[in-house]
Amino acid sequence: MNNVVSIMFKGSRREYYHNALELPFAIGDYAVVEVEKGENMGVITQRNLSIDEKLVEKDRSILRKGNTNDIRKLQENREREDKAYEDSLKKVKKHGLAMKITDVEYQIDRKKLTFYFTADERIDFRELVRTLAGKYRTRIELRQIGPRDEAKRHDGCGVCGLRLCCSSWMPEFKPINTQMAKEQALPINPSRLAGVCGRLKCCLRFEHDFYSDAMNHFPKVGTKFATDKGTVEVAKVDIFRELIYVRYPTEEWEAVKLDDFNNKFSTLSAN
């Protein structure tokens, strides 16, 4: 599918729409789109995309380019959201709910007000919804999100000094596990492996394929070989310097280049 644009809404939320009207968008333009029972507005971040049709919003259209009135209303909404956020904190405390409101978002037409929250357990927030609906006189949605989504919505910088990947360019979250860290020879230190969200860093997955492919050219750590000096064991590998560290029965270590290692041990049998 061609002529698809990427639109970013508040909280770095991205959606893909087919530009059926062929509106002349530039990067940074505002676009008003059709949503359930109303309209919303976001910013064009990419144009003329060829993308999997399954990722494109179905039965919802780009209605128009955002005009001066839309932009003014968006700015007003941001001010209203700040006030609604402060008010919601008080109401959550009043109702005694074990939840944390993290963000508030108005639809551009103000027909819907969404409160994003995190919680460790399932929350019965029906009474809170009624209270909020009575105050704001619009459709209220409470949406539970996880730590990764919370970090994405608030944005920030990682330990690398760059803007968070999830906020700047990542289209979706994918599973990450400690095995990926092990395969990259990283120490399993939770404080070093965690991102600002408190979960495993996304970059562990970005680099996983590279490390997996590179490690195919090296013997596995723990592999043992018989030599005239006794049994040696592969203790460590350095894929960037192409070094293999072996340990002898005397606890002596030797660093061997990958090519030399293959020549030296290729005729010996691994246990």
C-alpha positions in Angstrom: 0.0 0.0 0.0 1.5 3.3 -1.1 0.8 7.0 -0.1 0.6 6.1 3.6 1.6 8.6 6.2 2.7 8.2 9.8 0.9 10.4 12.3 2.2 10.9 15.9 -0.2 11.8 18.6 0.4 12.9 22.2 2.7 10.5 24.1 4.6 9.4 21.0 1.7 7.2 19.9 2.0 6.5 16.2 -0.7 5.4 13.7 -0.6 4.9 10.0 -3.3 6.3 7.7 -3.8 6.1 3.9 -3.8 9.6 2.5 -6.8 8.9 0.2 -7.5 12.6 -0.5 -3.8 13.0 -1.5 -3.5 16.1 0.7 -0.1 17.8 0.2 1.4 17.1 3.6 4.9 18.1 4.7 6.7 16.6 7.7 5.5 18.5 10.7 2.1 19.4 9.4 -1.0 18.7 11.5 -3.5 16.2 10.3 -7.1 15.8 11.5 -8.2 12.2 11.4 -11.4 10.3 11.9 -11.6 8.2 15.2 -14.4 6.4 16.9 -17.2 8.9 17.5 -15.2 11.9 16.7 -12.0 13.5 15.5 -8.4 13.7 16.7 -5.3 15.5 15.5 -1.6 14.5 15.2 1.6 15.5 13.5 2.9 14.0 10.2 6.2 12.3 10.9 6.6 10.3 7.6 5.1 10.4 4.1 4.7 8.2 1.1 5.3 5.0 3.0 5.1 1.5 1.5 3.9 -0.5 4.5 2.1 -3.7 5.4 -1.6 -3.1 4.9 -2.3 -4.7 8.3 -0.6 -1.8 10.1 -2.8 0.9 8.4 -5.9 2.1 10.1 -9.0 0.7 8.4 -12.3 2.5 7.9 -10.8 5.7 9.3 -9.8 8.6 7.1 -7.6 11.7 7.1 -10.2 14.4 7.1 -8.1 17.5 6.5 -5.0 19.4 7.3 -5.1 21.0 10.7 -6.1 24.7 10.5 -5.5 27.6 12.8 -8.6 26.9 14.8 -7.5 23.2 15.3 -4.1 24.3 16.5 -5.6 26.8 19.0 -7.9 24.1 20.3 -4.9 21.7 20.7 -3.1 24.2 22.8 -6.2 24.8 24.9 -6.5 21.0 25.3 -3.0 20.8 26.7 -3.8 23.3 29.3 -7.0 21.5 30.2 -5.1 18.2 30.4 -2.7 19.6 33.0 -5.5 20.7 35.2 -7.4 17.4 34.7 -4.2 15.5 35.6 -3.8 17.4 38.9 -7.5 17.0 39.7 -7.4 13.2 38.9 -4.6 12.7 41.4 -6.8 14.1 44.1 -9.8 12.0 43.1 -7.7 8.8 42.9 -6.5 9.5 46.5 -10.1 10.3 47.6 -11.3 6.9 46.2 -8.4 5.1 47.8 -7.3 3.4 44.6 -3.9 1.8 44.3 -3.2 3.3 40.9 -0.9 6.0 39.4 -2.2 8.5 36.8 0.6 9.0 34.4 -0.9 11.2 31.6 -4.2 12.7 30.4 -5.2 13.2 26.8 -8.1 15.1 25.2 -9.4 14.2 21.8 -9.1 17.3 19.6 -12.9 17.7 19.6 -13.1 17.1 23.4 -15.6 14.3 22.9 -13.3 11.9 24.8 -10.8 12.3 27.7 -8.4 9.5 28.4 -6.6 9.0 31.6 -3.5 6.7 31.4 -2.5 4.9 34.6 -0.2 2.2 35.9 -1.1 -0.3 38.6 0.3 -3.5 40.1 -3.2 -5.1 40.4 -6.5 -5.1 38.7 -8.4 -1.9 39.7 -12.1 -1.4 40.0 -12.3 2.2 38.8 -16.0 2.4 37.9 -16.8 4.9 40.6 -13.9 7.0 39.6 -15.1 7.0 36.0 -18.5 8.2 37.1 -16.9 11.0 39.2 -14.7 12.2 36.3 -17.6 12.0 33.8 -19.8 14.1 36.1 -17.1 16.8 36.3 -15.9 16.9 32.7 -19.2 16.1 30.9 -17.5 14.0 28.2 -16.7 10.4 27.5 -14.1 9.1 29.9 -11.7 6.3 29.3 -9.2 4.9 31.9 -6.4 3.0 30.1 -3.9 0.9 32.0 -0.4 0.9 30.5 2.9 -0.7 31.5 6.3 0.8 32.5 7.6 0.8 28.9 4.5 2.7 27.6 4.8 5.1 30.6 8.4 5.9 29.6 7.4 6.3 26.0 4.7 8.8 26.8 6.9 10.9 29.0 10.0 10.8 26.7 13.5 11.4 27.9 17.1 10.4 27.4 18.8 7.0 27.9 22.1 6.3 29.5 23.6 6.6 25.9 22.7 10.3 26.0 20.3 10.0 23.1 16.5 10.4 23.1 14.6 7.2 24.1 14.2 4.9 21.1 10.6 4.1 22.1 9.7 7.8 21.9 11.7 8.8 18.9 11.4 6.0 16.3 10.4 2.6 17.6 7.0 1.6 16.1 6.3 -1.1 18.7 7.7 -3.0 21.7 9.1 -6.5 21.2 9.9 -9.1 23.9 13.4 -8.9 25.5 14.9 -11.4 27.9 18.1 -11.9 30.0 19.2 -14.7 27.6 19.9 -11.9 25.0 22.3 -10.3 27.5 24.0 -13.6 28.2 24.6 -14.2 24.5 26.2 -10.7 24.3 28.5 -11.6 27.2 27.1 -8.9 29.4 27.1 -9.3 33.2 23.6 -10.0 34.5 23.4 -6.8 36.6 19.8 -5.5 36.7 20.8 -1.9 37.4 23.1 -1.9 34.3 20.7 -3.7 32.0 17.6 -1.7 32.8 16.4 1.3 30.9 14.7 4.4 32.4 11.4 2.3 32.4 13.0 -0.1 34.8 12.7 -3.0 32.3 15.4 -4.5 30.1 16.9 -2.1 27.6 15.4 -2.3 24.1 18.9 -2.1 22.6 19.6 -5.6 23.9 17.2 -6.8 21.1 18.6 -4.5 18.5 22.1 -6.0 18.8 21.0 -9.6 19.4 21.0 -10.7 15.7 24.5 -9.3 15.2 25.9 -11.2 18.3 24.0 -14.4 17.4 25.5 -14.4 13.9 29.0 -13.5 15.1 29.0 -16.2 17.8 28.4 -18.8 15.1 32.1 -18.4 14.1 33.4 -19.0 17.6 33.5 -22.1 19.8 31.0 -22.0 22.7 32.3 -20.9 26.1 32.8 -24.1 28.1 33.9 -26.2 25.2 36.9 -28.4 26.0 39.7 -29.6 23.8 42.4 -32.2 24.4 46.0 -30.9 23.9 49.5 -32.1 24.7 49.3 -29.8 27.7 46.1 -31.4 28.9 42.5 -30.4 28.5 41.9 -26.7 27.7 38.6 -25.0 28.1 37.2 -22.0 26.2 36.7 -19.5 28.9 35.8 -16.3 27.0 35.5 -14.9 23.5 36.0 -11.4 22.2 34.1 -11.1 18.9 35.4 -7.6 18.1 39.1 -8.5 18.5 38.5 -12.0 17.2 40.1 -13.5 20.3 39.4 -16.8 22.1 40.6 -17.1 25.7 41.4 -20.7 26.7 42.2 -21.9 30.2 44.7 -24.7 30.9 44.6 -27.2 33.7 47.3 -25.0 35.4 44.8 -22.2 35.4 47.0 -20.4 32.9 45.1 -18.4 30.3 46.0 -17.9 26.7 44.5 -15.5 24.1 44.3 -17.1 20.7 43.3 -15.4 17.5 40.3 -17.0 15.8 42.3 -18.1 12.7 45.1 -19.4 14.8 42.7 -21.2 17.0 41.1 -23.0 14.1 44.5 -24.1 12.8 45.7 -25.1 16.3 42.7 -27.1 17.4 40.9 -28.1 14.3 42.4 -31.6 14.3 41.6 -32.2 18.0 38.3 -33.6 19.2 36.0 -31.6 21.4 34.6 -33.3 24.5 
